[in-house]
Amino acid sequence: MSPGTTLFGWPAAAATCAVTLLPFLGRKWTGRGYKYLGNISHGLYAYHVFWIMTVDQLFSIQHRL
């Protein structure tokens, strides 16, 4: 596992799980930020693999130096 995965991947996965579970616990999200996230969610989905690979490569290069 690369340092980029550890540094960014696990916290991002934990935050995503928390945001996904909150509505099931009775917390309603009606804020502007949540609506904005809904508007850009397809773009996040479409490019997430690109950004994961980019960050992973950048940290792998720095780790080797």
C-alpha atoms as an extended CHARMM CRD file, in Angstrom:
* protein
*
        65  EXT
         1         1  MET       CA              0.0000000000        0.0000000000        0.0000000000  PROA      1               0.0000000000
         2         2  SER       CA              1.4260000000        3.3570000000       -0.9830000000  PROA      2               0.0000000000
         3         3  PRO       CA              1.7110000000        6.3770000000        1.3270000000  PROA      3               0.0000000000
         4         4  GLY       CA             -0.8100000000        8.2340000000       -0.8740000000  PROA      4               0.0000000000
         5         5  THR       CA             -3.4090000000        5.5500000000       -0.2890000000  PROA      5               0.0000000000
         6         6  THR       CA             -2.8140000000        5.6260000000        3.4430000000  PROA      6               0.0000000000
         7         7  LEU       CA             -2.7540000000        9.4120000000        3.7200000000  PROA      7               0.0000000000
         8         8  PHE       CA             -5.7470000000       10.2380000000        1.5110000000  PROA      8               0.0000000000
         9         9  GLY       CA             -7.6170000000        7.0290000000        0.7040000000  PROA      9               0.0000000000
        10        10  TRP       CA             -8.5640000000        5.7670000000        4.1700000000  PROA      10              0.0000000000
        11        11  PRO       CA             -9.7280000000        9.1580000000        5.5160000000  PROA      11              0.0000000000
        12        12  ALA       CA            -11.7460000000        9.7290000000        2.3220000000  PROA      12              0.0000000000
        13        13  ALA       CA            -13.3660000000        6.2970000000        2.6630000000  PROA      13              0.0000000000
        14        14  ALA       CA            -14.2090000000        6.9530000000        6.3310000000  PROA      14              0.0000000000
        15        15  ALA       CA            -15.7430000000       10.3470000000        5.5240000000  PROA      15              0.0000000000
        16        16  THR       CA            -17.7860000000        8.8350000000        2.7000000000  PROA      16              0.0000000000
        17        17  CYS       CA            -19.1040000000        6.1040000000        4.9850000000  PROA      17              0.0000000000
        18        18  ALA       CA            -20.0540000000        8.6670000000        7.6440000000  PROA      18              0.0000000000
        19        19  VAL       CA            -21.8980000000       10.8810000000        5.1520000000  PROA      19              0.0000000000
        20        20  THR       CA            -23.6940000000        7.8450000000        3.7300000000  PROA      20              0.0000000000
        21        21  LEU       CA            -24.7900000000        6.5350000000        7.1270000000  PROA      21              0.0000000000
        22        22  LEU       CA            -26.0330000000        9.8160000000        8.6320000000  PROA      22              0.0000000000
        23        23  PRO       CA            -29.3920000000        9.8280000000        6.7920000000  PROA      23              0.0000000000
        24        24  PHE       CA            -30.0720000000        6.3150000000        8.0850000000  PROA      24              0.0000000000
        25        25  LEU       CA            -29.5210000000        7.5760000000       11.6280000000  PROA      25              0.0000000000
        26        26  GLY       CA            -32.1790000000       10.2680000000       11.2100000000  PROA      26              0.0000000000
        27        27  ARG       CA            -29.9190000000       13.1890000000       10.2720000000  PROA      27              0.0000000000
        28        28  LYS       CA            -31.3460000000       15.1780000000        7.3580000000  PROA      28              0.0000000000
        29        29  TRP       CA            -28.9350000000       17.0600000000        5.1550000000  PROA      29              0.0000000000
        30        30  THR       CA            -30.5120000000       20.0810000000        3.5260000000  PROA      30              0.0000000000
        31        31  GLY       CA            -27.5690000000       22.4720000000        3.4090000000  PROA      31              0.0000000000
        32        32  ARG       CA            -26.1170000000       24.1660000000        0.3570000000  PROA      32              0.0000000000
        33        33  GLY       CA            -22.9490000000       22.0700000000        0.5630000000  PROA      33              0.0000000000
        34        34  TYR       CA            -24.8740000000       18.8260000000        0.3510000000  PROA      34              0.0000000000
        35        35  LYS       CA            -26.8800000000       20.0690000000       -2.6320000000  PROA      35              0.0000000000
        36        36  TYR       CA            -23.6640000000       21.1860000000       -4.3210000000  PROA      36              0.0000000000
        37        37  LEU       CA            -22.1490000000       17.7530000000       -3.7220000000  PROA      37              0.0000000000
        38        38  GLY       CA            -25.2240000000       16.2270000000       -5.3740000000  PROA      38              0.0000000000
        39        39  ASN       CA            -24.7390000000       18.4700000000       -8.3960000000  PROA      39              0.0000000000
        40        40  ILE       CA            -21.0910000000       17.5060000000       -8.8860000000  PROA      40              0.0000000000
        41        41  SER       CA            -21.3760000000       13.8440000000       -7.8620000000  PROA      41              0.0000000000
        42        42  HSD       CA            -21.2970000000       12.5230000000      -11.4340000000  PROA      42              0.0000000000
        43        43  GLY       CA            -18.0880000000       14.4230000000      -12.1160000000  PROA      43              0.0000000000
        44        44  LEU       CA            -16.5620000000       13.0500000000       -8.9260000000  PROA      44              0.0000000000
        45        45  TYR       CA            -17.5650000000        9.5430000000       -9.9780000000  PROA      45              0.0000000000
        46        46  ALA       CA            -16.2380000000        9.9720000000      -13.5070000000  PROA      46              0.0000000000
        47        47  TYR       CA            -12.7920000000       11.2280000000      -12.4670000000  PROA      47              0.0000000000
        48        48  HSD       CA            -12.1320000000        9.5490000000       -9.1250000000  PROA      48              0.0000000000
        49        49  VAL       CA             -9.9830000000        6.7600000000      -10.5810000000  PROA      49              0.0000000000
        50        50  PHE       CA             -7.8330000000        9.3110000000      -12.4260000000  PROA      50              0.0000000000
        51        51  TRP       CA             -7.1990000000       11.2750000000       -9.2240000000  PROA      51              0.0000000000
        52        52  ILE       CA             -6.5210000000        8.1430000000       -7.1760000000  PROA      52              0.0000000000
        53        53  MET       CA             -3.9410000000        6.9650000000       -9.7070000000  PROA      53              0.0000000000
        54        54  THR       CA             -2.3660000000       10.4360000000       -9.9640000000  PROA      54              0.0000000000
        55        55  VAL       CA             -1.9580000000       10.8660000000       -6.2070000000  PROA      55              0.0000000000
        56        56  ASP       CA             -0.6850000000        7.3120000000       -5.8850000000  PROA      56              0.0000000000
        57        57  GLN       CA              1.9560000000        7.8960000000       -8.5730000000  PROA      57              0.0000000000
        58        58  LEU       CA              3.0460000000       11.2130000000       -7.0440000000  PROA      58              0.0000000000
        59        59  PHE       CA              3.5210000000        9.6730000000       -3.6120000000  PROA      59              0.0000000000
        60        60  SER       CA              5.2600000000        6.6290000000       -5.0670000000  PROA      60              0.0000000000
        61        61  ILE       CA              7.7740000000        8.8730000000       -6.8430000000  PROA      61              0.0000000000
        62        62  GLN       CA              8.4430000000       10.9180000000       -3.7070000000  PROA      62              0.0000000000
        63        63  HSD       CA              8.7130000000        7.7650000000       -1.6030000000  PROA      63              0.0000000000
        64        64  ARG       CA             11.4260000000        6.3660000000       -3.9080000000  PROA      64              0.0000000000
        65        65  LEU       CA             13.5540000000        9.5370000000       -3.6790000000  PROA      65              0.0000000000
